[in-house]
Amino acid sequence: MTVLLIIGAAGIVLLLLALFVGDVLEGGLGVDAVAGFDSDVFSTAGVAGLLGGFGFGGALGLELSGLMWVGVVVGVVVGVLLGWGAGRLTRLLRRQGSDVALNTSSLVGVEALVLTAIPEEGYGQVRLSHGGHTVTLNAKAPIPLEVGTRVWVSGVLSATSVEVLPVDALPGSDVIGR
């Protein structure tokens, strides 16, 4: 039983390492480069789930039945289920941020910060966060804007440029006509 508990503890340690050093650990162990297999199946979290489930599930099966073969079978079943679940969860989490592409047409109304001064009827740059993406875009404004000015996107000119107005220049305000 001690060996099974040590295997389970090794799974917990591997899981903690995966949480703290993530992709560095996967690259170092080479589990993301197993030929012919999807890296999410053999992710560090999946291997940790397999080890932890096998160790602790096997120890529980051995303790309840008193038979080593029952402990091994229970450990394998629990380990495979936990490893599969951890691999699926890893795949889901990795896919979460990568499927969302930034759609510039949805930027109208989003607040941004001027990075490069915007001259009157000229272009500068703004940085904004939208949909989990931080983006730097070219920006045009009807009035000159200094670096650090908080602005909002009033229109989309192209995929890489927007029209902006100062935050205090709400539609219908006389700030634009200065």
Backbone as a ProteinNet text record, in pm:
[ID]
protein_1_A
[PRIMARY]
MTVLLIIGAAGIVLLLLALFVGDVLEGGLGVDAVAGFDSDVFSTAGVAGLLGGFGFGGALGLELSGLMWVGVVVGVVVGVLLGWGAGRLTRLLRRQGSDVALNTSSLVGVEALVLTAIPEEGYGQVRLSHGGHTVTLNAKAPIPLEVGTRVWVSGVLSATSVEVLPVDALPGSDVIGR
[TERTIARY]
81.9	0	86.5	201.6	290.4	333.2	361.6	403.8	291.2	167.8	54.6	36.5	52.2	40.6	152.2	272.5	384.2	354.7	298.5	261.9	155	55.5	-48.5	9.4	102	166.2	249.2	313.7	390.3	297.2	177	79	40.1	21.4	-12.6	103.2	225.4	342.6	353.1	333.4	338.5	229.4	110.7	1.9	35.9	93.6	134.2	242.1	337.1	439.7	377.2	279.7	212	139.7	83.7	13.9	109.5	227.6	320	417.1	457.6	552.3	497.8	376.1	299.3	371.9	374.2	427.3	575.4	651.2	793.8	812.1	730.5	738.2	701.3	596.1	554.9	663.3	725.7	833.7	954.4	987.4	1103	1084.5	963.6	936.8	914.2	884.9	862.1	726.3	634.2	503.3	420.3	462.3	388.3	440.3	539.6	599.1	595.7	502.9	492.4	440.1	517.8	484.4	351.2	266.4	139.6	27.6	49.9	-54.2	-76.6	-199.6	-234	-172.4	-111.1	-42.2	-138.1	-267	-362.3	-393	-379.4	-402.2	-293.4	-169.7	-57.8	-6.7	-98.8	-58.8	-6.4	65.7	118.3	4.5	-104.8	-220.1	-281.1	-284.8	-338	-252.7	-121.4	-30.3	-40.2	-51.8	-66.1	-196	-303.6	-430.9	-422.3	-354.9	-336.3	-258.4	-146.1	-64.6	-138.8	-198	-270	-386.8	-463.5	-578.2	-536.8	-430.4	-382.8	-333.9	-254.1	-198	-304.3	-383.8	-483.1	-600.9	-644.3	-751.3	-707.2	-583.1	-530.2	-517	-472	-461	-598.9	-699.4	-835.4	-888.9	-869	-913.6	-845.2	-714.9	-640.7	-690.6	-713.2	-759.5	-897.8	-988.1	-1124.5	-1135	-1053.9	-1066	-958.8	-843.5	-732.7	-660.6	-701.5	-641.1	-566.7	-441.8	-360.4	-416.7	-462.4	-512.9	-635.6	-720.5	-836.6	-787.2	-685.9	-629.2	-573	-503.7	-445.7	-556	-659.1	-768.7	-841.1	-872	-938.3	-847.2	-719.4	-623.9	-617.4	-615.6	-610.1	-738	-852.3	-979.5	-987.2	-959.9	-965	-859.6	-739.3	-632.7	-665	-717.3	-753	-864.5	-963.8	-1073	-1024	-942	-889.4	-793.4	-709.7	-618.6	-694.2	-798.2	-880.3	-951.6	-1007.8	-1076.8	-983.2	-864.2	-766.9	-720.9	-703.7	-666.1	-775	-900.5	-1012.8	-1021.8	-1004	-1009.1	-894.3	-776.2	-661.9	-691.9	-748.1	-781.9	-885.4	-985.6	-1089.1	-1030.8	-945	-885.9	-792.5	-718.9	-629.7	-707.6	-818.9	-899.9	-977.9	-1005.3	-1088	-1041.8	-915.9	-867.9	-832	-807.2	-757.2	-867.5	-991.1	-1098.3	-1156.6	-1137.7	-1199.2	-1107.7	-1151.3	-1074.7	-1130.8	-1043.5	-1085.8	-1159.1	-1281.4	-1363.4	-1366.3	-1302.4	-1291	-1425.6	-1525	-1655.7	-1722.3	-1678.6	-1737	-1663.7	-1570.9	-1491.5	-1557.8	-1662.2	-1727.3	-1778.3	-1736	-1775.1	-1672.7	-1569.5	-1466.2	-1369.4	-1331.7	-1237.5	-1094.6	-1011.1	-871	-784.7	-653.6	-556.5	-464.1	-443	-357.4	-211.6	-144.3	-3.1	89	48.3	123.6	30.6	77.6	-6.7	-76.8	-202.4	-281.8	-296	-234.2	-249.1	-387.3	-427.8	-556.6	-557.4	-659.4	-676.4	-556.8	-474.7	-364	-382.2	-285.2	-293.6	-194.1	-235.9	-152.5	-184.9	-156.1	-187.4	-258.1	-348	-417.7	-403.5	-412.4	-412.1	-543.7	-604.3	-730.1	-735.3	-822.2	-847.5	-990.7	-1010	-1144.9	-1148.6	-1241.1	-1257.2	-1135.5	-1061.6	-943.9	-818.1	-827.3	-712.5	-670.9	-541.8	-489.7	-433.2	-483.1	-451	-404.5	-306.8	-263.7	-311.7	-385.6	-441.1	-402.5	-401.4	-385.1	-515	-503.6	-622.7	-620.1	-737.3	-755.5	-859.8	-844.9	-940.7	-962	-1079.5	-1105.9	-1034.1	-980.4	-905.2	-773	-670.4	-542.9	-557.5	-493.7	-498.2	-356.6	-326.4	-193.7	-179.9	-56.4	-26.1	-87.6	-150.9	-210.9	-356.6	-412.4	-553.3	-642.4	-742.9	-841.9	-943.4	-964.9	-1055.2	-1150.8	-1251.3	-1339	-1348.6	-1368.1	-1374.6	-1512.2	-1512.3	-1638.7	-1670	-1570.4	-1592.8	-1475.1	-1501.3	-1396.7	-1368.1	-1243	-1203.1	-1155.1	-1085.7	-1037.5	-1007.3	-949.7	-917.2	-808.2	-730.4	-619.5	-628.4	-736.7	-747.4	-889.6	-896.6	-1024.6	-1028	-1147.3	-1164.2	-1198.3	-1136.6	-1157.5	-1196.4	-1257.9	-1293.1	-1252.9	-1221.9	-1190	-1307.8	-1280.4	-1385.1	-1489.9	-1448.8	-1546	-1619.7	-1590.3	-1660.4	-1768.9	-1879.1	-1990.2	-2062	-2129.6	-2202.3	-2296.7	-2292.8	-2376.5	-2309.2	-2187.4	-2115.4	-2048.6	-2019.9	-1956.3	-1804.8	-1744.9	-1599	-1541.7	-1613.8	-1564.4	-1549.8	-1638.9	-1637.3	-1538	-1452.3	-1355.9	-1264.7
-119	0	125.8	119.8	235.7	278.8	181.9	214.2	288.1	243.1	308.6	452.1	472.3	607.7	699	643.1	722.6	761.2	669.2	700.4	809.9	799.2	902.8	1038	1038.3	1162.8	1221.2	1135.2	1182.6	1250.4	1197.8	1260.9	1398.4	1413.3	1543.9	1642.1	1597.6	1684.2	1727.8	1635.1	1668.1	1768.7	1752.6	1846.9	1986	1993.1	2122.9	2187.6	2107.8	2161.3	2213.1	2140.1	2183.2	2315.4	2333.9	2459.7	2576.9	2554.1	2664.5	2690.8	2588.3	2610.2	2570.1	2520.8	2498	2446.3	2529.7	2488.5	2456.1	2517.9	2488	2341.2	2294.7	2155.1	2061.1	2092.7	2005.4	1995.5	2107.8	2105.3	2028.6	2043.2	1975.5	1825.2	1782.1	1638.6	1576.3	1659.2	1607.2	1543	1563.4	1499.8	1565.3	1682.8	1746.6	1706.3	1622.1	1585.1	1435.1	1364.4	1220.5	1196.9	1125.5	1108	1036.3	1092.5	1028.6	1056	1131.4	1156.7	1306.4	1341.5	1479.8	1517.4	1633.9	1672.7	1689.4	1715.2	1730.4	1597.7	1487.1	1355.8	1326.8	1364.2	1339.8	1469.2	1557	1680.4	1647.7	1739.8	1718.6	1695.7	1771.4	1752.9	1614	1564.5	1430.6	1321.5	1334.8	1237.1	1243.4	1364.9	1380	1316.6	1334.9	1271.9	1120.7	1068.3	923.6	868.3	932.6	885	897.2	1013	1033.7	937.7	922.2	830.6	686.3	645.7	508.5	484.3	576.7	558.1	558	663.2	673.5	578.7	559.4	462.8	320.8	289.2	155.6	132.2	232	218	197.2	267.8	251.7	112.1	67.6	-66.7	-175.1	-159.3	-256.2	-256.1	-138.2	-127.8	-189.8	-165.5	-217.4	-367.4	-421.4	-563.3	-650.6	-592.8	-671.7	-750.2	-735.2	-807	-708.4	-738.2	-646.9	-631.8	-739.9	-730	-640.4	-640.1	-550.4	-406.3	-383.8	-250.3	-199	-285.7	-245	-214.1	-298.2	-274.9	-144	-123.1	1.4	120.5	106	213.9	247.8	146	170	240.1	193.2	254.5	400.4	425	561.8	648.8	595.8	672.2	710.2	615.4	644.3	748.6	735.1	833.3	972.9	982.8	1113.6	1170.7	1086.4	1132.2	1181.7	1107.4	1148.6	1280.4	1291.3	1414.8	1534.5	1515.5	1625.1	1664	1565.9	1595.1	1672.2	1634.5	1706.1	1849	1863.7	1997.1	2084.2	2026.3	2099.8	2145.6	2057.1	2091.8	2204.9	2196.2	2299.5	2434.9	2435.8	2561.1	2621.8	2540.4	2592.5	2649.5	2587.7	2631.2	2757.7	2780.9	2892.6	3026.2	3061.1	3190.2	3195.6	3080.2	3081.9	3087.5	3048.8	3048.2	3186.9	3276.7	3407.2	3500.3	3537.6	3631.9	3771.9	3870.2	4006.6	4057.1	4103	4157.3	4308.4	4381	4526.5	4596.1	4538.2	4603.6	4609.1	4525.9	4526.4	4619.8	4699	4786.1	4919.9	4956.9	5085.8	5092.1	5197.4	5215.8	5166.7	5097	5043.9	5155.7	5159.6	5260.8	5219.5	5319.4	5295.3	5404.4	5388.9	5485.8	5524.6	5654.6	5703.1	5670.8	5597.6	5562	5658.1	5696.9	5791.3	5908	6030.1	6148.5	6146.2	6189.3	6193.3	6339.2	6377.1	6515.4	6534.5	6660.3	6688.3	6630.2	6549.1	6481.3	6394.5	6353.7	6262.9	6134.6	6046.9	5918.4	5909.4	5843	5806.5	5662	5620.3	5482.7	5481.1	5382.8	5360.6	5213.9	5186.5	5049	5026.1	4909	4875	4726.9	4691.1	4550.9	4519.8	4410.5	4371.9	4221.5	4153.6	4009.8	3929.1	3974.8	3903.2	3933.9	4022.6	4059.9	4202.8	4227.8	4363.4	4396.7	4505.5	4537.2	4681.2	4703.8	4838.9	4864.5	4973.6	5007.8	5149.5	5176.5	5312.5	5386.1	5513.9	5588.7	5728.2	5775.4	5908.4	5978.9	6110.3	6187.7	6323.1	6382.8	6513.4	6627.9	6599.9	6699.3	6638.2	6718.2	6661.9	6599.4	6484.9	6415.8	6380.8	6408	6383	6239.5	6196.1	6064	6054.4	5941.6	5919.1	5958.9	6018.8	6059.5	5935.4	5930.6	5822.3	5856.8	5763.2	5784.6	5666.6	5682.2	5570.3	5561.6	5442.2	5418.4	5462.3	5560.8	5611.6	5553.3	5493.2	5432.2	5345.8	5254.5	5165.7	5207.1	5242.5	5286.4	5170.6	5075	4956	4849.6	4738.3	4630	4670.3	4773.5	4813.1	4956.7	5026.4	5164.7	5198.9	5288.4	5330	5481.8	5534.1	5674.9	5683.4	5778.7	5789.3	5931.5	5941.1	6068.7	6061.8	6175.9	6173.8	6118.3	6057.1	5997.7	6101.4	6224.5	6325.7	6385.1	6339.7	6389	6288	6291.8	6202.9	6252.7	6166.5	6209.6	6325.9	6431.1	6547.7	6653.5	6628.5	6723.3	6827.6	6944.7	7050.4	7041.3	6937.7	6924.6	6909.4	6842	6817.3	6947.8	7042.8	7166.2	7269.9	7239.2	7337.7	7389.5
0	0	0	64.4	71.1	-68.3	-154.8	-291.4	-364.4	-348	-412.6	-361.1	-232.4	-176.2	-226.8	-243.4	-297.6	-442.4	-521.7	-660.7	-663	-575.4	-566.6	-528	-432.1	-390.5	-504.7	-582.9	-698.4	-799.1	-816	-904.3	-855.3	-723.5	-665.2	-684.8	-662.2	-679.9	-826.1	-919.1	-1061.6	-1097.8	-1042.1	-1067	-1014	-895.4	-840.2	-925.1	-971.9	-1061.9	-1191	-1243.5	-1366.1	-1345	-1226.8	-1198.1	-1189.4	-1134.2	-1110.9	-1225	-1298.5	-1407.1	-1543.1	-1548.7	-1670.1	-1791.2	-1896.1	-2025.9	-2022.7	-1932.9	-1921.7	-1884.3	-1790.6	-1746.9	-1860.8	-1935.7	-2045.2	-2151.6	-2184.7	-2283.4	-2233.3	-2104.8	-2047	-2038.9	-2008.9	-2000	-2137	-2235.9	-2370.2	-2386.2	-2291.6	-2305.6	-2413.6	-2460.5	-2568.1	-2705	-2710.6	-2838.7	-2862.5	-2800.7	-2820.7	-2962.7	-3043.3	-3184.6	-3200.9	-3285.5	-3318.1	-3220.7	-3115.1	-3018	-3002.1	-2970.6	-2941.2	-2807.1	-2798.2	-2674.8	-2558.7	-2586	-2476.4	-2408	-2482.1	-2422.1	-2319.6	-2351.6	-2262.7	-2201	-2162.5	-2095.8	-1956.5	-1899.2	-1763.7	-1665.2	-1680.4	-1591.8	-1610.5	-1735	-1760.2	-1696.9	-1709.9	-1649	-1496.5	-1442.3	-1297.5	-1249.3	-1324.2	-1288.5	-1293.3	-1395	-1407	-1288	-1255.6	-1142.8	-1010.2	-986.3	-859.6	-844.7	-953.2	-948.9	-929.2	-1000.8	-985	-842.3	-790.8	-657	-548.3	-543.9	-436	-457	-583.7	-611.4	-580.3	-617.8	-587.8	-438.7	-365	-218.8	-156.7	-206.4	-153.8	-185.7	-311.9	-349.6	-268.2	-243.3	-162.4	-18.1	35.7	175.1	192.6	97.2	109.9	85.2	-7.7	-42	21.7	45.9	97.9	-10.8	-137.1	-248.9	-339.7	-369.6	-450.9	-590.9	-653.6	-789.4	-797.4	-693.5	-689.9	-678.7	-596.3	-582.8	-714	-787.6	-915.9	-1017.1	-1023	-1117.2	-1084.1	-957	-915.6	-946.2	-918.4	-946.8	-1094.1	-1179.8	-1324	-1371.4	-1325	-1366.5	-1321.2	-1193.8	-1141	-1208.9	-1227.9	-1291.9	-1435	-1511.2	-1650.8	-1656.5	-1570.8	-1569.4	-1531.5	-1429.1	-1388.8	-1493.2	-1551.8	-1656.8	-1778.8	-1819.8	-1933.1	-1902.2	-1782.5	-1743.9	-1740.4	-1687.9	-1681.7	-1822.1	-1910.8	-2049.6	-2121.8	-2101.4	-2163.3	-2110.1	-1979.6	-1919.5	-1971.7	-1985.3	-2040.2	-2182.5	-2264.3	-2402.1	-2405.2	-2319.1	-2312.9	-2273.1	-2172.6	-2126.8	-2230.4	-2301.7	-2405.4	-2522.6	-2553.6	-2665.6	-2631.8	-2504.5	-2459.2	-2516.5	-2504.5	-2549.9	-2697	-2760	-2896.8	-3000.9	-2967.7	-3065.8	-3090.8	-2998.4	-3008.3	-3086.9	-3204.9	-3285.2	-3259.7	-3261.9	-3239.1	-3362.1	-3342.8	-3449.2	-3431.5	-3522.4	-3504.7	-3510	-3575	-3580.7	-3443.2	-3350.8	-3216.5	-3120.9	-3170.6	-3083.9	-3053.9	-3125.4	-3102.9	-2958.9	-2888.4	-2749.2	-2649.4	-2696	-2607.4	-2569.2	-2441.8	-2394.7	-2429.6	-2459.8	-2497.1	-2437.1	-2452.8	-2403.3	-2518.4	-2535.3	-2643.2	-2610.1	-2699.8	-2682.7	-2756.5	-2875.8	-2957.9	-2986.5	-2964.1	-2981.5	-3117.5	-3116.4	-3238.1	-3280.4	-3393.1	-3440.1	-3504	-3519.8	-3581.6	-3722.8	-3751.7	-3881	-3920.1	-3822	-3848.2	-3768.7	-3776.1	-3706.9	-3591.5	-3486.2	-3373.3	-3340.7	-3217.5	-3177.7	-3043.2	-3027.5	-2901	-2863.6	-2734	-2683.9	-2612	-2637.5	-2572.6	-2542	-2451	-2417.1	-2451.4	-2525.4	-2565.1	-2590.2	-2528.2	-2549.5	-2509.7	-2408.4	-2363.3	-2442.7	-2539.2	-2621.3	-2588.4	-2576.4	-2566.9	-2703.7	-2762.3	-2900.5	-2911.4	-2997.1	-3032.6	-3174.9	-3192.7	-3323.3	-3362.4	-3491.4	-3540.1	-3509	-3475.8	-3438.5	-3497.6	-3533.6	-3588.9	-3502.8	-3486.4	-3407.4	-3473.6	-3454.2	-3513.9	-3441.9	-3322.6	-3246.3	-3203.2	-3178.3	-3132.4	-2993.1	-2972.4	-2843.3	-2800.4	-2674.7	-2619.8	-2570.4	-2552.5	-2497	-2357.3	-2328.4	-2197.2	-2187.6	-2291.8	-2290.4	-2298.4	-2212.2	-2217.9	-2325.9	-2416.6	-2529	-2540.7	-2626.2	-2659.7	-2810.9	-2860.5	-3004.4	-3053.3	-3144.5	-3197.8	-3335.6	-3398.8	-3529.7	-3570.1	-3661.9	-3713.8	-3856.9	-3883.9	-4017.6	-4104.2	-4043.3	-4114	-4009.2	-4054	-3960.4	-3862.2	-3896.4	-3809.8	-3760.5	-3792.4	-3746.3	-3703.8	-3605.8	-3549.6	-3536.8	-3520.3	-3490.3	-3342	-3271.8	-3127.8	-3089.6	-2972.6	-2911.3	-2764.8	-2702.4	-2559.2	-2479.4	-2365.8	-2283	-2245.7	-2217.6	-2178.4	-2297.9	-2419.6	-2537.3	-2576.4	-2504.9	-2534.7	-2659.6	-2731.4	-2851.1	-2816.4	-2899.2	-2875.9	-2790.8	-2742	-2658.7	-2746.1	-2689.1	-2766.5	-2763.8	-2704.3	-2697.5	-2838.5	-2927	-3062.2	-3138.9	-3115.2	-3191.2	-3142.6	-3048.2	-2996	-3098.8
[MASK]
++++++++++++++++++++++++++++++++++++++++++++++++++++++++++++++++++++++++++++++++++++++++++++++++++++++++++++++++++++++++++++++++++++++++++++++++++++++++++++++++++++++++++++++++++

